[in-house]
Amino acid sequence: MTEMTELHETFIKTLYELNQTMKELFESGNVALIADMNAQVKQLYRLQHGSDDSVMQALDVECNVIYNNFDMIVSVLRTTENGEIDRGAQTALNKFLHNIDEAVVNIAASLGVV
């Protein structure tokens, strides 16, 4: 288990906020929340890539899962007509969300949170 630092705590807090925003987005359908998600993903990236912390560097693979899947969520949402998500888009979004959730669990385990 790794000793929790302020950097790790801030990273986990931002990750938690991202998950809450994602949950709200997909429960409400309010695509305006994508801007909040984007800010949270950028904050995660800054925290991780702006650090020489070996733990943060070791999270690179899982973090890239989050970054890449978020980009794909945005891409899918941008292609929907009139903001309506069809069955194919919903399937893709569910897969991207699953990938992000799995990465979050792996990160939390790496940091000794779960």
MOPAC internal coordinates of N, CA, C and O (Angstrom, degrees):
PM7 1SCF
backbone

  N    0.0000 0     0.00 0     0.00 0    0    0    0
  C    1.4541 1     0.00 0     0.00 0    1    0    0
  C    1.5258 1   108.85 1     0.00 0    2    1    0
  O    1.2310 1   120.88 1   -38.10 1    3    2    1
  N    1.3000 1   115.91 1   141.90 1    3    2    1
  C    1.4514 1   123.52 1  -177.30 1    5    3    2
  C    1.5262 1   109.94 1   -93.69 1    6    5    3
  O    1.2310 1   121.02 1   -36.22 1    7    6    5
  N    1.3407 1   115.65 1   143.78 1    7    6    5
  C    1.4629 1   119.19 1   175.17 1    9    7    6
  C    1.5206 1   108.83 1   -69.89 1   10    9    7
  O    1.2310 1   120.87 1   -49.21 1   11   10    9
  N    1.3332 1   115.94 1   130.79 1   11   10    9
  C    1.4578 1   121.60 1  -178.17 1   13   11   10
  C    1.5293 1   109.49 1   -77.15 1   14   13   11
  O    1.2310 1   120.99 1   -53.92 1   15   14   13
  N    1.3173 1   115.71 1   126.08 1   15   14   13
  C    1.4572 1   121.36 1   177.31 1   17   15   14
  C    1.5269 1   108.86 1  -107.11 1   18   17   15
  O    1.2310 1   120.59 1    -8.44 1   19   18   17
  N    1.3198 1   116.48 1   171.56 1   19   18   17
  C    1.4658 1   120.84 1   176.86 1   21   19   18
  C    1.5301 1   110.55 1   -60.99 1   22   21   19
  O    1.2310 1   120.63 1   141.11 1   23   22   21
  N    1.3253 1   116.39 1   -38.89 1   23   22   21
  C    1.4626 1   120.90 1   177.22 1   25   23   22
  C    1.5201 1   110.50 1   -59.28 1   26   25   23
  O    1.2310 1   120.48 1   133.30 1   27   26   25
  N    1.3192 1   116.70 1   -46.70 1   27   26   25
  C    1.4643 1   121.14 1  -179.78 1   29   27   26
  C    1.5295 1   110.30 1   -62.46 1   30   29   27
  O    1.2310 1   120.65 1   137.11 1   31   30   29
  N    1.3352 1   116.35 1   -42.89 1   31   30   29
  C    1.4620 1   120.33 1  -179.98 1   33   31   30
  C    1.5249 1   111.44 1   -63.28 1   34   33   31
  O    1.2310 1   120.29 1   137.68 1   35   34   33
  N    1.3212 1   117.05 1   -42.32 1   35   34   33
  C    1.4694 1   121.33 1   178.16 1   37   35   34
  C    1.5200 1   110.18 1   -64.11 1   38   37   35
  O    1.2310 1   120.47 1   138.60 1   39   38   37
  N    1.3109 1   116.70 1   -41.40 1   39   38   37
  C    1.4576 1   121.38 1   178.94 1   41   39   38
  C    1.5299 1   110.06 1   -62.07 1   42   41   39
  O    1.2310 1   120.48 1   132.62 1   43   42   41
  N    1.3230 1   116.69 1   -47.38 1   43   42   41
  C    1.4667 1   121.03 1  -179.83 1   45   43   42
  C    1.5252 1   110.65 1   -63.49 1   46   45   43
  O    1.2310 1   120.06 1   138.86 1   47   46   45
  N    1.3276 1   117.49 1   -41.14 1   47   46   45
  C    1.4656 1   120.81 1   178.22 1   49   47   46
  C    1.5220 1   110.32 1   -61.06 1   50   49   47
  O    1.2310 1   120.01 1   135.91 1   51   50   49
  N    1.3116 1   117.59 1   -44.09 1   51   50   49
  C    1.4698 1   121.17 1   179.71 1   53   51   50
  C    1.5264 1   110.44 1   -65.99 1   54   53   51
  O    1.2310 1   120.51 1   140.78 1   55   54   53
  N    1.3204 1   116.64 1   -39.22 1   55   54   53
  C    1.4587 1   121.21 1   177.25 1   57   55   54
  C    1.5256 1   110.59 1   -61.89 1   58   57   55
  O    1.2310 1   120.69 1   137.26 1   59   58   57
  N    1.3219 1   116.28 1   -42.74 1   59   58   57
  C    1.4644 1   121.54 1   177.67 1   61   59   58
  C    1.5353 1   110.43 1   -62.14 1   62   61   59
  O    1.2310 1   120.65 1   135.29 1   63   62   61
  N    1.3339 1   116.36 1   -44.71 1   63   62   61
  C    1.4637 1   120.78 1   179.05 1   65   63   62
  C    1.5251 1   110.98 1   -61.38 1   66   65   63
  O    1.2310 1   120.33 1   140.61 1   67   66   65
  N    1.3166 1   116.97 1   -39.39 1   67   66   65
  C    1.4611 1   120.92 1   176.97 1   69   67   66
  C    1.5214 1   110.41 1   -60.97 1   70   69   67
  O    1.2310 1   120.52 1   134.04 1   71   70   69
  N    1.3092 1   116.60 1   -45.96 1   71   70   69
  C    1.4679 1   119.67 1   179.87 1   73   71   70
  C    1.5255 1   111.84 1   -62.39 1   74   73   71
  O    1.2310 1   120.33 1   141.05 1   75   74   73
  N    1.3284 1   116.98 1   -38.95 1   75   74   73
  C    1.4638 1   120.06 1   178.49 1   77   75   74
  C    1.5210 1   111.14 1   -66.10 1   78   77   75
  O    1.2310 1   120.55 1   140.00 1   79   78   77
  N    1.3151 1   116.56 1   -40.00 1   79   78   77
  C    1.4613 1   120.55 1   178.51 1   81   79   78
  C    1.5202 1   110.38 1   -65.25 1   82   81   79
  O    1.2310 1   120.63 1   137.44 1   83   82   81
  N    1.3333 1   116.40 1   -42.56 1   83   82   81
  C    1.4655 1   120.23 1   178.18 1   85   83   82
  C    1.5218 1   110.23 1   -61.07 1   86   85   83
  O    1.2310 1   120.61 1   135.46 1   87   86   85
  N    1.3019 1   116.43 1   -44.54 1   87   86   85
  C    1.4633 1   120.83 1   179.79 1   89   87   86
  C    1.5289 1   109.96 1   -59.34 1   90   89   87
  O    1.2310 1   120.72 1   133.76 1   91   90   89
  N    1.3294 1   116.23 1   -46.24 1   91   90   89
  C    1.4596 1   120.68 1   179.98 1   93   91   90
  C    1.5285 1   111.29 1   -63.59 1   94   93   91
  O    1.2310 1   120.77 1   138.32 1   95   94   93
  N    1.3146 1   116.13 1   -41.68 1   95   94   93
  C    1.4637 1   120.46 1   179.35 1   97   95   94
  C    1.5173 1   111.36 1   -57.98 1   98   97   95
  O    1.2310 1   120.62 1   131.91 1   99   98   97
  N    1.3063 1   116.43 1   -48.09 1   99   98   97
  C    1.4575 1   118.75 1  -174.23 1  101   99   98
  C    1.5195 1   112.97 1   -81.96 1  102  101   99
  O    1.2310 1   120.19 1   163.40 1  103  102  101
  N    1.3205 1   117.25 1   -16.60 1  103  102  101
  C    1.4615 1   118.84 1   172.57 1  105  103  102
  C    1.5253 1   110.57 1   -81.64 1  106  105  103
  O    1.2310 1   120.81 1   141.73 1  107  106  105
  N    1.3308 1   116.06 1   -38.27 1  107  106  105
  C    1.4683 1   120.40 1  -174.81 1  109  107  106
  C    1.5271 1   113.14 1   -94.79 1  110  109  107
  O    1.2310 1   120.45 1   154.18 1  111  110  109
  N    1.3297 1   116.75 1   -25.82 1  111  110  109
  C    1.4584 1   120.05 1  -174.95 1  113  111  110
  C    1.5174 1   112.83 1    77.48 1  114  113  111
  O    1.2310 1   120.41 1  -171.20 1  115  114  113
  N    1.3193 1   116.82 1     8.80 1  115  114  113
  C    1.4634 1   121.70 1  -178.40 1  117  115  114
  C    1.5241 1   109.93 1   -78.52 1  118  117  115
  O    1.2310 1   120.46 1   -86.97 1  119  118  117
  N    1.3385 1   116.73 1    93.03 1  119  118  117
  C    1.4597 1   121.05 1  -176.73 1  121  119  118
  C    1.5264 1   112.70 1   -68.13 1  122  121  119
  O    1.2310 1   119.81 1   169.89 1  123  122  121
  N    1.3250 1   117.96 1   -10.11 1  123  122  121
  C    1.4614 1   120.32 1   174.77 1  125  123  122
  C    1.5340 1   110.60 1   -63.29 1  126  125  123
  O    1.2310 1   119.99 1   158.99 1  127  126  125
  N    1.3161 1   117.62 1   -21.01 1  127  126  125
  C    1.4660 1   122.18 1   178.95 1  129  127  126
  C    1.5281 1   112.41 1   -69.53 1  130  129  127
  O    1.2310 1   120.42 1   167.12 1  131  130  129
  N    1.3286 1   116.81 1   -12.88 1  131  130  129
  C    1.4656 1   119.65 1   177.86 1  133  131  130
  C    1.5224 1   110.24 1   -59.37 1  134  133  131
  O    1.2310 1   120.10 1   145.69 1  135  134  133
  N    1.3153 1   117.41 1   -34.31 1  135  134  133
  C    1.4703 1   120.52 1   178.06 1  137  135  134
  C    1.5212 1   110.71 1   -62.09 1  138  137  135
  O    1.2310 1   120.18 1   139.62 1  139  138  137
  N    1.3334 1   117.27 1   -40.38 1  139  138  137
  C    1.4689 1   120.97 1   176.93 1  141  139  138
  C    1.5221 1   110.29 1   -65.61 1  142  141  139
  O    1.2310 1   120.96 1   135.98 1  143  142  141
  N    1.3241 1   115.76 1   -44.02 1  143  142  141
  C    1.4647 1   119.72 1   178.84 1  145  143  142
  C    1.5182 1   110.67 1   -60.83 1  146  145  143
  O    1.2310 1   120.71 1   137.76 1  147  146  145
  N    1.3054 1   116.25 1   -42.24 1  147  146  145
  C    1.4532 1   120.69 1   179.82 1  149  147  146
  C    1.5313 1   110.20 1   -59.77 1  150  149  147
  O    1.2310 1   120.17 1   135.24 1  151  150  149
  N    1.3143 1   117.28 1   -44.76 1  151  150  149
  C    1.4667 1   121.11 1   178.95 1  153  151  150
  C    1.5274 1   110.61 1   -62.20 1  154  153  151
  O    1.2310 1   120.19 1   140.39 1  155  154  153
  N    1.3211 1   117.25 1   -39.61 1  155  154  153
  C    1.4639 1   120.98 1  -179.50 1  157  155  154
  C    1.5289 1   111.34 1   -68.71 1  158  157  155
  O    1.2310 1   120.46 1   138.35 1  159  158  157
  N    1.3202 1   116.73 1   -41.65 1  159  158  157
  C    1.4635 1   120.11 1   178.27 1  161  159  158
  C    1.5297 1   109.86 1   -64.59 1  162  161  159
  O    1.2310 1   120.27 1   138.81 1  163  162  161
  N    1.3207 1   117.10 1   -41.19 1  163  162  161
  C    1.4675 1   120.18 1   177.17 1  165  163  162
  C    1.5265 1   111.11 1   -62.78 1  166  165  163
  O    1.2310 1   120.27 1   141.18 1  167  166  165
  N    1.3334 1   117.09 1   -38.82 1  167  166  165
  C    1.4645 1   120.33 1   177.65 1  169  167  166
  C    1.5310 1   110.77 1   -64.32 1  170  169  167
  O    1.2310 1   120.11 1   137.18 1  171  170  169
  N    1.3189 1   117.40 1   -42.82 1  171  170  169
  C    1.4696 1   120.61 1   176.47 1  173  171  170
  C    1.5231 1   109.92 1   -58.25 1  174  173  171
  O    1.2310 1   121.01 1   134.56 1  175  174  173
  N    1.3207 1   115.67 1   -45.44 1  175  174  173
  C    1.4585 1   120.79 1  -179.18 1  177  175  174
  C    1.5325 1   110.73 1   -60.85 1  178  177  175
  O    1.2310 1   120.79 1   133.42 1  179  178  177
  N    1.3398 1   116.10 1   -46.58 1  179  178  177
  C    1.4744 1   119.91 1   179.64 1  181  179  178
  C    1.5251 1   111.57 1   -61.18 1  182  181  179
  O    1.2310 1   120.70 1   136.15 1  183  182  181
  N    1.3157 1   116.26 1   -43.85 1  183  182  181
  C    1.4635 1   119.97 1   179.97 1  185  183  182
  C    1.5210 1   111.25 1   -62.62 1  186  185  183
  O    1.2310 1   121.09 1   136.81 1  187  186  185
  N    1.3077 1   115.52 1   -43.19 1  187  186  185
  C    1.4583 1   119.75 1  -176.86 1  189  187  186
  C    1.5148 1   112.05 1   -74.24 1  190  189  187
  O    1.2310 1   120.24 1   131.60 1  191  190  189
  N    1.3145 1   117.15 1   -48.40 1  191  190  189
  C    1.4588 1   120.33 1  -174.71 1  193  191  190
  C    1.5209 1   113.54 1   -82.96 1  194  193  191
  O    1.2310 1   120.28 1   164.13 1  195  194  193
  N    1.3079 1   117.07 1   -15.87 1  195  194  193
  C    1.4556 1   119.92 1   178.45 1  197  195  194
  C    1.5094 1   112.72 1   -89.82 1  198  197  195
  O    1.2310 1   120.54 1  -169.45 1  199  198  197
  N    1.3191 1   116.58 1    10.55 1  199  198  197
  C    1.4586 1   120.80 1  -173.11 1  201  199  198
  C    1.5246 1   111.19 1  -119.65 1  202  201  199
  O    1.2310 1   121.30 1   -34.53 1  203  202  201
  N    1.3298 1   115.12 1   145.47 1  203  202  201
  C    1.4645 1   119.63 1   171.44 1  205  203  202
  C    1.5310 1   110.14 1   -98.34 1  206  205  203
  O    1.2310 1   120.97 1  -169.86 1  207  206  205
  N    1.3364 1   115.74 1    10.14 1  207  206  205
  C    1.4602 1   122.88 1   178.22 1  209  207  206
  C    1.5310 1   109.33 1   -64.33 1  210  209  207
  O    1.2310 1   120.57 1   -55.44 1  211  210  209
  N    1.3099 1   116.51 1   124.56 1  211  210  209
  C    1.4671 1   120.56 1  -176.48 1  213  211  210
  C    1.5265 1   112.43 1   -63.79 1  214  213  211
  O    1.2310 1   120.24 1   147.87 1  215  214  213
  N    1.3209 1   117.14 1   -32.13 1  215  214  213
  C    1.4675 1   119.92 1   178.41 1  217  215  214
  C    1.5263 1   109.86 1   -66.75 1  218  217  215
  O    1.2310 1   120.78 1   134.91 1  219  218  217
  N    1.3268 1   116.11 1   -45.09 1  219  218  217
  C    1.4612 1   119.56 1   179.93 1  221  219  218
  C    1.5279 1   110.37 1   -63.57 1  222  221  219
  O    1.2310 1   120.14 1   141.42 1  223  222  221
  N    1.2988 1   117.34 1   -38.58 1  223  222  221
  C    1.4616 1   120.64 1   177.66 1  225  223  222
  C    1.5248 1   111.22 1   -66.19 1  226  225  223
  O    1.2310 1   120.93 1   144.71 1  227  226  225
  N    1.3258 1   115.82 1   -35.29 1  227  226  225
  C    1.4621 1   119.78 1  -179.90 1  229  227  226
  C    1.5292 1   112.09 1   -69.11 1  230  229  227
  O    1.2310 1   120.25 1   161.94 1  231  230  229
  N    1.3120 1   117.12 1   -18.06 1  231  230  229
  C    1.4657 1   121.70 1   179.59 1  233  231  230
  C    1.5219 1   112.97 1   -83.70 1  234  233  231
  O    1.2310 1   120.25 1  -178.25 1  235  234  233
  N    1.3111 1   117.13 1     1.75 1  235  234  233
  C    1.4560 1   122.15 1  -172.33 1  237  235  234
  C    1.5268 1   113.52 1   -53.70 1  238  237  235
  O    1.2310 1   119.85 1   134.76 1  239  238  237
  N    1.3129 1   117.89 1   -45.24 1  239  238  237
  C    1.4698 1   120.22 1  -177.39 1  241  239  238
  C    1.5243 1   110.26 1   -62.62 1  242  241  239
  O    1.2310 1   120.46 1   131.52 1  243  242  241
  N    1.3264 1   116.72 1   -48.48 1  243  242  241
  C    1.4631 1   120.05 1  -178.74 1  245  243  242
  C    1.5317 1   111.09 1   -67.33 1  246  245  243
  O    1.2310 1   120.51 1   141.34 1  247  246  245
  N    1.3217 1   116.63 1   -38.66 1  247  246  245
  C    1.4697 1   119.52 1   177.93 1  249  247  246
  C    1.5204 1   111.07 1   -63.45 1  250  249  247
  O    1.2310 1   120.19 1   140.78 1  251  250  249
  N    1.3136 1   117.24 1   -39.22 1  251  250  249
  C    1.4634 1   120.01 1   177.93 1  253  251  250
  C    1.5197 1   111.49 1   -63.37 1  254  253  251
  O    1.2310 1   120.10 1   148.72 1  255  254  253
  N    1.3252 1   117.41 1   -31.28 1  255  254  253
  C    1.4658 1   120.47 1   174.29 1  257  255  254
  C    1.5277 1   108.97 1   -60.95 1  258  257  255
  O    1.2310 1   120.59 1   135.22 1  259  258  257
  N    1.3315 1   116.47 1   -44.78 1  259  258  257
  C    1.4662 1   120.37 1   179.06 1  261  259  258
  C    1.5185 1   110.37 1   -63.64 1  262  261  259
  O    1.2310 1   120.47 1   129.11 1  263  262  261
  N    1.3203 1   116.70 1   -50.89 1  263  262  261
  C    1.4657 1   120.64 1  -176.60 1  265  263  262
  C    1.5302 1   111.03 1   -59.89 1  266  265  263
  O    1.2310 1   120.50 1   131.35 1  267  266  265
  N    1.3155 1   116.65 1   -48.65 1  267  266  265
  C    1.4706 1   120.56 1  -177.03 1  269  267  266
  C    1.5219 1   112.43 1   -67.09 1  270  269  267
  O    1.2310 1   120.21 1   138.54 1  271  270  269
  N    1.3263 1   117.21 1   -41.46 1  271  270  269
  C    1.4632 1   119.61 1   179.97 1  273  271  270
  C    1.5207 1   111.30 1   -70.27 1  274  273  271
  O    1.2310 1   120.00 1   146.48 1  275  274  273
  N    1.3272 1   117.61 1   -33.52 1  275  274  273
  C    1.4630 1   119.42 1   174.95 1  277  275  274
  C    1.5281 1   109.76 1   -63.24 1  278  277  275
  O    1.2310 1   120.62 1   135.44 1  279  278  277
  N    1.3192 1   116.42 1   -44.56 1  279  278  277
  C    1.4677 1   120.09 1   177.46 1  281  279  278
  C    1.5251 1   110.91 1   -57.60 1  282  281  279
  O    1.2310 1   120.54 1   140.92 1  283  282  281
  N    1.3240 1   116.57 1   -39.08 1  283  282  281
  C    1.4619 1   120.01 1   179.61 1  285  283  282
  C    1.5303 1   111.41 1   -69.52 1  286  285  283
  O    1.2310 1   120.00 1   142.76 1  287  286  285
  N    1.3237 1   117.60 1   -37.24 1  287  286  285
  C    1.4702 1   120.95 1   176.17 1  289  287  286
  C    1.5234 1   109.48 1   -59.38 1  290  289  287
  O    1.2310 1   120.75 1   132.12 1  291  290  289
  N    1.3147 1   116.16 1   -47.88 1  291  290  289
  C    1.4659 1   120.54 1   179.49 1  293  291  290
  C    1.5265 1   110.00 1   -60.33 1  294  293  291
  O    1.2310 1   120.32 1   136.61 1  295  294  293
  N    1.3196 1   116.99 1   -43.39 1  295  294  293
  C    1.4660 1   120.55 1   179.89 1  297  295  294
  C    1.5211 1   111.60 1   -60.53 1  298  297  295
  O    1.2310 1   120.53 1   135.25 1  299  298  297
  N    1.3204 1   116.59 1   -44.75 1  299  298  297
  C    1.4728 1   120.25 1  -179.78 1  301  299  298
  C    1.5215 1   110.01 1   -64.64 1  302  301  299
  O    1.2310 1   120.29 1   135.11 1  303  302  301
  N    1.3230 1   117.06 1   -44.89 1  303  302  301
  C    1.4617 1   119.59 1  -178.39 1  305  303  302
  C    1.5230 1   112.05 1   -64.31 1  306  305  303
  O    1.2310 1   120.65 1   147.49 1  307  306  305
  N    1.3113 1   116.35 1   -32.51 1  307  306  305
  C    1.4749 1   119.68 1   178.82 1  309  307  306
  C    1.5288 1   112.17 1   -69.71 1  310  309  307
  O    1.2310 1   120.35 1   157.66 1  311  310  309
  N    1.3206 1   116.94 1   -22.34 1  311  310  309
  C    1.4610 1   120.01 1  -177.70 1  313  311  310
  C    1.5233 1   113.27 1   -90.68 1  314  313  311
  O    1.2310 1   120.17 1   174.24 1  315  314  313
  N    1.3222 1   117.27 1    -5.76 1  315  314  313
  C    1.4634 1   118.83 1  -179.01 1  317  315  314
  C    1.5226 1   109.96 1   -74.42 1  318  317  315
  O    1.2310 1   121.44 1   -35.70 1  319  318  317
  N    1.3146 1   114.84 1   144.30 1  319  318  317
  C    1.4614 1   120.34 1   179.42 1  321  319  318
  C    1.5234 1   109.03 1   -88.22 1  322  321  319
  O    1.2310 1   120.71 1   -50.03 1  323  322  321
  N    1.3162 1   116.24 1   129.97 1  323  322  321
  C    1.4674 1   122.30 1   178.04 1  325  323  322
  C    1.5285 1   112.63 1    56.39 1  326  325  323
  O    1.2310 1   120.39 1  -155.92 1  327  326  325
  N    1.3260 1   116.85 1    24.08 1  327  326  325
  C    1.4611 1   120.23 1   179.20 1  329  327  326
  C    1.5149 1   114.32 1    74.33 1  330  329  327
  O    1.2310 1   120.46 1  -172.45 1  331  330  329
  N    1.3289 1   116.72 1     7.55 1  331  330  329
  C    1.4615 1   120.12 1  -179.46 1  333  331  330
  C    1.5178 1   109.77 1   -93.08 1  334  333  331
  O    1.2310 1   121.57 1   -48.89 1  335  334  333
  N    1.3220 1   114.60 1   131.11 1  335  334  333
  C    1.4592 1   120.96 1  -176.88 1  337  335  334
  C    1.5270 1   108.34 1   -99.00 1  338  337  335
  O    1.2310 1   120.95 1   -63.11 1  339  338  337
  N    1.3370 1   115.79 1   116.89 1  339  338  337
  C    1.4633 1   119.75 1   179.21 1  341  339  338
  C    1.5356 1   109.69 1   -81.78 1  342  341  339
  O    1.2310 1   121.26 1    -2.59 1  343  342  341
  N    1.3179 1   115.20 1   177.41 1  343  342  341
  C    1.4679 1   120.97 1  -175.29 1  345  343  342
  C    1.5324 1   111.88 1   -59.72 1  346  345  343
  O    1.2310 1   119.89 1   137.51 1  347  346  345
  N    1.3207 1   117.82 1   -42.49 1  347  346  345
  C    1.4625 1   121.29 1   179.94 1  349  347  346
  C    1.5127 1   112.27 1   -64.13 1  350  349  347
  O    1.2310 1   120.97 1   136.49 1  351  350  349
  N    1.3258 1   115.76 1   -43.51 1  351  350  349
  C    1.4652 1   120.08 1   178.47 1  353  351  350
  C    1.5184 1   110.49 1   -65.08 1  354  353  351
  O    1.2310 1   120.30 1   139.73 1  355  354  353
  N    1.3178 1   117.04 1   -40.27 1  355  354  353
  C    1.4671 1   120.76 1   179.59 1  357  355  354
  C    1.5239 1   110.85 1   -63.40 1  358  357  355
  O    1.2310 1   120.38 1   140.20 1  359  358  357
  N    1.3199 1   116.87 1   -39.80 1  359  358  357
  C    1.4644 1   120.74 1   177.57 1  361  359  358
  C    1.5217 1   110.34 1   -61.98 1  362  361  359
  O    1.2310 1   120.75 1   135.29 1  363  362  361
  N    1.3244 1   116.18 1   -44.71 1  363  362  361
  C    1.4663 1   120.42 1   178.74 1  365  363  362
  C    1.5210 1   110.74 1   -63.44 1  366  365  363
  O    1.2310 1   120.24 1   133.82 1  367  366  365
  N    1.3268 1   117.15 1   -46.18 1  367  366  365
  C    1.4627 1   120.82 1   179.84 1  369  367  366
  C    1.5267 1   111.22 1   -59.91 1  370  369  367
  O    1.2310 1   120.64 1   137.62 1  371  370  369
  N    1.3280 1   116.39 1   -42.38 1  371  370  369
  C    1.4660 1   119.98 1   178.67 1  373  371  370
  C    1.5282 1   111.10 1   -61.05 1  374  373  371
  O    1.2310 1   120.24 1   139.93 1  375  374  373
  N    1.3111 1   117.14 1   -40.07 1  375  374  373
  C    1.4665 1   121.33 1   178.73 1  377  375  374
  C    1.5251 1   110.61 1   -65.07 1  378  377  375
  O    1.2310 1   120.25 1   135.02 1  379  378  377
  N    1.3299 1   117.13 1   -44.98 1  379  378  377
  C    1.4652 1   120.37 1   179.68 1  381  379  378
  C    1.5245 1   110.59 1   -63.37 1  382  381  379
  O    1.2310 1   120.58 1   139.11 1  383  382  381
  N    1.3390 1   116.50 1   -40.89 1  383  382  381
  C    1.4693 1   120.17 1   177.85 1  385  383  382
  C    1.5247 1   111.27 1   -64.10 1  386  385  383
  O    1.2310 1   120.64 1   138.98 1  387  386  385
  N    1.3194 1   116.39 1   -41.02 1  387  386  385
  C    1.4625 1   120.61 1   177.19 1  389  387  386
  C    1.5263 1   110.35 1   -60.10 1  390  389  387
  O    1.2310 1   120.49 1   135.13 1  391  390  389
  N    1.3286 1   116.66 1   -44.87 1  391  390  389
  C    1.4590 1   120.57 1   179.72 1  393  391  390
  C    1.5290 1   111.08 1   -61.17 1  394  393  391
  O    1.2310 1   120.45 1   138.08 1  395  394  393
  N    1.3313 1   116.75 1   -41.92 1  395  394  393
  C    1.4574 1   120.38 1   178.60 1  397  395  394
  C    1.5207 1   110.54 1   -65.58 1  398  397  395
  O    1.2310 1   120.32 1   135.07 1  399  398  397
  N    1.3218 1   116.98 1   -44.93 1  399  398  397
  C    1.4689 1   120.20 1   179.12 1  401  399  398
  C    1.5185 1   111.83 1   -59.00 1  402  401  399
  O    1.2310 1   120.85 1   137.36 1  403  402  401
  N    1.3113 1   115.99 1   -42.64 1  403  402  401
  C    1.4642 1   120.57 1   179.03 1  405  403  402
  C    1.5348 1   110.65 1   -62.86 1  406  405  403
  O    1.2310 1   120.46 1   138.12 1  407  406  405
  N    1.3146 1   116.73 1   -41.88 1  407  406  405
  C    1.4663 1   121.07 1   178.49 1  409  407  406
  C    1.5286 1   110.68 1   -64.14 1  410  409  407
  O    1.2310 1   120.62 1   140.29 1  411  410  409
  N    1.3223 1   116.42 1   -39.71 1  411  410  409
  C    1.4692 1   120.51 1   178.74 1  413  411  410
  C    1.5245 1   110.69 1   -60.94 1  414  413  411
  O    1.2310 1   120.43 1   134.94 1  415  414  413
  N    1.3192 1   116.78 1   -45.06 1  415  414  413
  C    1.4677 1   120.71 1   178.67 1  417  415  414
  C    1.5296 1   110.58 1   -62.16 1  418  417  415
  O    1.2310 1   120.59 1   137.37 1  419  418  417
  N    1.3038 1   116.47 1   -42.63 1  419  418  417
  C    1.4629 1   120.19 1   179.34 1  421  419  418
  C    1.5245 1   111.62 1   -64.19 1  422  421  419
  O    1.2310 1   120.37 1   140.55 1  423  422  421
  N    1.3230 1   116.90 1   -39.45 1  423  422  421
  C    1.4653 1   121.06 1   177.83 1  425  423  422
  C    1.5182 1   110.17 1   -65.75 1  426  425  423
  O    1.2310 1   120.82 1   133.77 1  427  426  425
  N    1.3210 1   116.04 1   -46.23 1  427  426  425
  C    1.4689 1   120.34 1   179.34 1  429  427  426
  C    1.5234 1   110.77 1   -59.21 1  430  429  427
  O    1.2310 1   120.10 1   139.69 1  431  430  429
  N    1.3185 1   117.42 1   -40.31 1  431  430  429
  C    1.4620 1   120.97 1   177.56 1  433  431  430
  C    1.5244 1   110.63 1   -65.94 1  434  433  431
  O    1.2310 1   120.39 1   139.07 1  435  434  433
  N    1.3047 1   116.87 1   -40.93 1  435  434  433
  C    1.4808 1   121.03 1   178.93 1  437  435  434
  C    1.5146 1   111.67 1   -61.79 1  438  437  435
  O    1.2310 1   120.84 1   146.06 1  439  438  437
  N    1.3321 1   115.99 1   -33.94 1  439  438  437
  C    1.4542 1   120.35 1  -179.14 1  441  439  438
  C    1.5331 1   112.54 1   -90.32 1  442  441  439
  O    1.2310 1   120.80 1  -178.74 1  443  442  441
  N    1.3237 1   116.08 1     1.26 1  443  442  441
  C    1.4588 1   120.54 1   177.19 1  445  443  442
  C    1.5161 1   114.57 1    77.37 1  446  445  443
  O    1.2310 1   120.41 1  -159.37 1  447  446  445
  N    1.3381 1   116.81 1    20.63 1  447  446  445
  C    1.4545 1   120.69 1  -179.19 1  449  447  446
  C    1.5326 1   111.28 1   -82.61 1  450  449  447
  O    1.2310 1   120.56 1   147.31 1  451  450  449
  N    1.3232 1   116.54 1   -32.69 1  451  450  449
  C    1.4760 1   120.55 1   177.71 1  453  451  450
  C    1.5044 1   110.18 1  -119.78 1  454  453  451
  O    1.2310 1   120.10 1   180.00 1  455  454  453

